[in-house]
Amino acid sequence: KSAYKNDDFSFSANSIDRGWHELVSVEEIKGGKGWTSENNELIIRAACSARSATSFGNSMGYSPKKTTGFVGLKNHGATCYMNSLLQSLFHVGRFREIVYSVNVADTNEDAEDPPSIVQALQTVFLQLQTSDSAVNCRQLIRSFGWDHSDALVSHDVEELSRLLIDKLEELLKGTDHEDAIKRLIEGEFENYIECTDIDYSSTRAETYYNLQLNVRTPSGKPTNIIDALKEYTAEEVMEGDNAYEAEGHGKQKAKKGIRFKRFPPVLNIHLKRFEFDFMRDPPEQVKVNAHFEFSKTIDLSPFAKDAGEYTLHS
């Protein structure tokens, strides 16, 4: 039994090591499932080849700021998910203004205690605007209460987004910007159940800050953003043992689903790139690398009245 990992990586002064996590779990190897020989030996082979060294430093006069107008964020182990979220939020000008509007107490960057989350986020945004080289997020990571080992593990981008937004809204209470985030990214949909044989229905309104879309269909086929939205709003028929208990009418056949009432000015869409694989023992979270298509613009009018066209940014 074998497992393989391949990688293509460019080393630099700031990125001097490379490795993998979760190649094979120790529990799986100890479980005697074909990983070891009759003599209880485990063979590990590693090969490395180097292309000609390429330097993108000052020796070649390359400056990402001068060339593109922007700089990136350093990866502190497995923080690409965090970097993508931060870059997305940073490039929403109104959101950046809201972040800067929060008054926070100054702290020493070298202090033992970590800064507040909002202050650390302000610092990252400021450096993305003013720095000539890639920005590090160590202070922001510390503000989460994480240590170096936490930065080597991928976390849920949805949870991280909620953490940042919740902290911002908490500090904006009582200020002129109290509802600024809601006005920017909050949308609304309604859950509905409608009986098919009688005139009876039930609805419940909900708000959202982002939509989480599947990147493949329930049958496992790759999908695109329009089909993912259609699946999100697909109706479910409630009948038989699963029929709806309509108050005063008993069990009734019904349709169940959601309808978008309004989309926000800035619509955040998170792709569900991780899911639990229950075929593994024990079940574990795995990354979904399925192909997913989206165009540069999308017309959301079929999903909500007067929704109009949105320009997509990734």
N, C-alpha and C positions, 0 to 999 in steps of 0.2 A: 504494500500500500504506500502511496506517495502523495506528497503535496508540493506544489511549485509556486514560487513567487518571482515575478520579474519586475524590474524597475529601470527607469531611465531618469537620472538625477544629475543636476549640475551643482557641483560643490563650489563654495565660495568662502571668503573670510568669515562670513556670518552664518554659514551653513556647512559645518565641518563634519557632521556625522549623518548616517542614514541607516534605518533599520525598519523592522516590521513588528507589529503586535498581532497576536491571535493567528499565528501561522498554523499551529495545531495546539489544542488545549492539552495541558498536562494530564487532566482527567481522562481524556480520550486515549492518550498514549498508554496510561496505566491500565485502562480498561481491557487491554488485550484484544484489540480489534484489528490486528494485522499490521500494526506499526513496528513492532519489534520482531527480531529473528528468534529462532528456537533458543538461542543463547541469551535472549533478552537484550540484544544489541539494537541500537538505534543509529542509523547512518544519516549524517547531515553533510551535504555537499554544497559548496558555495563557489561561484565563479564571478570574476569581475574583469571587465575590459574597459579601457579608457580611450576615449577619442582625444584628438589633439586639444590641448587646453585653450580655452577661449576666455578672454577677460573683457568684462563690460564695465570695468571701473574707470576711475578718472584718468588712468594711463592712456585710455583710448579716447578720452574727451567725451564719453557718452554720458548724457544726463537725461533721465526719464522726464524730469520736470520741463527741461527745455524742449525736448522732442515731442512730448505728448501733452504737457500742461498739468500732468498729474503724477503722483507717486503712489506706490502700493503699500500694503501692510505686510510685515514679516510674519512668517508662519512659525509659531513657537512649538511645533511638534505635530499636533493634529488640529490646528485651529483654522483650517480653511473654511469650515462652515461659518465660524464667527466672522472671519474676514469678509466673506461674501455678504453677510448681513450688514456689517458696519459700512461697507462700501455702498451698498444699496441705500441705506438710510442717509449716509453723508451726501449723496448726490441728489437727494430731495431737498432743494434749497429751503423750503418752508420748514421742514423738520429740523434742519440745521439751525435756523433762526430760533426755533422753540428751545432747542438744547442750550444755545448760548444765553437765552433769556433767564435761565434759572440762576439765582444767586446762591453760591455755595461758599463755605469758608475755605480760605487758602490753607493748604497743608504743604509741608516740605516733601518733595518727591523722594528724598532719601530717608524719610521718617520710617520708623519701625512699623507703625500702624498703617494699614492700607488707606488710600483715599476713598471718598464716597464714590459710588458707581457713576453718578452724574458728573462729578468733577473729573473723574478719569475719562469719561466719554467726551467731555468738553476738550480735554487735552488732546485726545486722539484726533478729533475733528480739526482742532486748531493746527496740529502738526501736519495733517493731510493737506491743509491749505498753504502752509508756510514752509514746510521742510523740502529740501532738495533731494532727499533719499528716502528709502522705505521706512515706514514708521513702525515702531514696536508697540505692543499692547500689554506689556508686562504689568503696568500699574492697573489697567482695566481688569486683567486676569486676577490680580491680587484683590481688587475690590469685590470680586465675586466670592472671596473666601477660598479661592483655589490655590493649590501649590503647583510645583513643576509637574508632578505626576498627572494632575488633572488636565494639564495642557496637552498631554500625550494621548488623551482619550477623547473621541468625538462625542459631543453632547447634542442634545436635541435642539435644533435651531429655533423651533417654535417656543420651547421653554425659555431660551435665552432672549428671544424677542419680547416675550411677555414680561420677563424680569426687567429689561431696560425700560419698556413702556410704563410698567407699573410704578417704578421708581420716579420716573419723570412726572407722571400725573400726580403722584403723592406730593411732590415738591411744588407743583404748579397750583395747588389748591389755594384759593383766596387771592390769586394774582389775576392780572388782565388776560393771561394766557391759559386760564383754568381749563377751558374746553377746546383749546387749540388742536390738540391731538385728535380728539373725537371728530372735529370738523374736517380734519385732513384725511383720516384713514378709516373712519367707522362707516360700515355699511349695514344694511338691514335685510333680513329675510323672514319669512313666516313658515312655520311648520303647519301643515294642514292634514286633516283627515275628512274625507267627504264620502258619505254613504251613497251608493249607486242606485238603490231601490227606493229610498225615502229621502225627503228633504231635510237632511240633518248633516251638519258639519261642525268641526272644531278647529280653531286656529290659535296659534301662539307665536307672537312676534319675538325675534331674537336679533341682537346686534352682533357684529363681528369686526375684528381688526384685520384678519387675513383669512384667505381660503386655502384649505389644504386639499390638493388634487392628487388623485392616483396617477402614476406614470404608466400604468398598464391596466388592461381590462381585468375583470374578475376571472376570465379564462386564461389570463397570462399574456395576452397579446399586447404589443406596444401600442401606444395611443398618441393623441395630439390634444392640444389645449381645448379645442371646441368639443371634441368627444368626451374629454374629461369633465367639462362643465355639464354636458348633457347627462353623463352618468351621475354627477353630483345632484342633479335635479330630477333624476328618473323616478317615476312613480312605482310604488309597490302596492300590489293588490292584497288586501286582507280578506280572506275567506276561509271557509271550513273551520278547522280547529283554531285558526288564527284570525277569525272574524272579529270585527270591532264591536265592543260593548257600548252601544249608543244609549245614553241615558233616557230611560222611559220607553225604549224600543227594543231592548234586548240585543242579541247578536245580529250584526248586519254586515253584509259585504261592503267593503269600502276601498277607496284609493287613498294612499298615504304618500306624502312627499314634502318638498320644500319649494317655495317660490321666492325669488329675489324681489324685494321691494325697491331697493335703491343700492347703487354702487357708490363708493366714496370717490372724492377727487383723485386720491392716490390709492389704487387697489393693490394690496400685497397678496401675491400668490406664492404659496410654499408647495413645492413638489414633494410628495411622500416617497423619498428615496430609501427609506428604511422600513422594514417590516419584519415581523416575527416569523421564523421558519419553524413550524410545529412538527416537521418531519425529523428534526434533529433531536438528539437526546443528550442533554436537556434542550428544550427549545431556546433559540437565541436570535438576537436581532441581526439581520443581514442587510447589506446594501443592495438596492435594486438598480441595476445598470441598464435597464431597458431603454431603448431609443424613444425620445419624446420630441414631438415637433411643435413649433409655434412660429407664427409669422411676426413681422415687425409691428403690425397693427391688428386689432381685433375689434369687431363690431359686437357689442354686448346688448344691442337692442332686442334680439330674440329672447333674452333672458330677463330683461326688466324694461318697462316702458320708458322711452326717452333716454336710455342709458348712453347711447351714442358710441363713438369710436375711441378706443384707448391705444396709445402707443406703448409698446412693451419694451422694457429694459431688463437686461439680465446681468 
